[in-house]
């Protein structure tokens, strides 16, 4: 038969990430799921998840560095300063 028939079986493989967002004050490390109420479960394409995760890690590291500089260095210049 013709390969484009509507009766043909099509198999699709998807790589997905399933994750749960919990309220910050309710996350329990001993729970395998992180929290048991007031949460959101999400499923996204694995590439989308990985990209967002890496971006979040980079932003967190940048924030940590900025806060360290602010608290420990005498360099209070801002980008909006007229030079």
C-alpha positions as CSV (number, residue, x, y, z in Angstrom):
1,X,0.0,0.0,0.0
2,X,0.8,3.7,-0.1
3,X,3.0,4.9,2.8
4,X,0.7,8.0,3.2
5,X,-2.5,6.1,4.0
6,X,-4.5,7.3,7.0
7,X,-4.4,3.8,8.4
8,X,-0.6,3.7,8.6
9,X,0.7,3.4,12.2
10,X,3.0,6.3,13.2
11,X,5.4,6.1,16.1
12,X,6.7,9.3,17.7
13,X,9.3,9.3,20.4
14,X,9.4,12.4,22.7
15,X,11.9,13.2,25.4
16,X,9.9,15.0,28.1
17,X,10.7,16.4,31.6
18,X,8.2,16.2,34.4
19,X,8.7,18.5,37.3
20,X,6.8,20.0,40.2
21,X,6.9,23.5,41.6
22,X,6.2,23.8,45.3
23,X,5.7,26.8,47.5
24,X,9.1,27.8,48.9
25,X,7.9,27.2,52.5
26,X,6.5,23.8,51.9
27,X,9.3,21.9,50.1
28,X,10.3,18.8,52.0
29,X,13.5,17.1,51.0
30,X,12.4,13.8,52.5
31,X,9.3,13.7,50.2
32,X,10.2,12.2,46.9
33,X,7.8,14.7,45.2
34,X,9.0,17.7,47.2
35,X,5.6,18.7,48.5
36,X,2.1,17.2,48.9
37,X,-0.2,20.2,48.4
38,X,-0.5,23.5,46.7
39,X,1.8,22.5,43.9
40,X,1.9,22.6,40.1
41,X,3.0,19.6,38.0
42,X,4.4,20.4,34.5
43,X,5.6,18.4,31.5
44,X,7.7,20.1,28.9
45,X,10.1,19.1,26.1
46,X,13.4,18.0,27.6
47,X,15.4,20.5,25.5
48,X,13.2,23.4,26.7
49,X,13.6,22.3,30.3
50,X,17.4,22.0,30.0
51,X,17.7,25.4,28.4
52,X,15.5,27.1,31.1
53,X,17.3,25.2,33.9
54,X,20.8,26.3,32.7
55,X,19.6,29.9,32.3
56,X,18.2,29.8,35.8
57,X,21.5,28.5,37.2
58,X,23.5,31.1,35.4
59,X,21.2,33.9,36.7
60,X,21.5,32.6,40.2
61,X,25.3,32.5,40.0
62,X,25.4,36.0,38.5
63,X,23.2,37.3,41.4
64,X,25.4,35.6,44.0
65,X,28.5,37.2,42.5
66,X,26.8,40.6,42.4
67,X,25.7,40.4,46.0
68,X,29.2,39.3,47.1
69,X,30.7,42.3,45.2
70,X,28.1,44.6,46.8
71,X,28.7,43.3,50.3
72,X,32.5,42.8,50.3
73,X,34.0,45.2,47.8
74,X,34.3,49.0,47.7
75,X,32.9,49.2,44.2
76,X,29.5,50.8,44.2
77,X,29.5,52.0,40.6
78,X,26.3,51.6,38.6
79,X,25.8,51.4,34.8
80,X,23.6,54.5,34.9
81,X,26.3,56.7,36.2
82,X,27.4,59.6,33.9
83,X,31.1,59.2,33.1
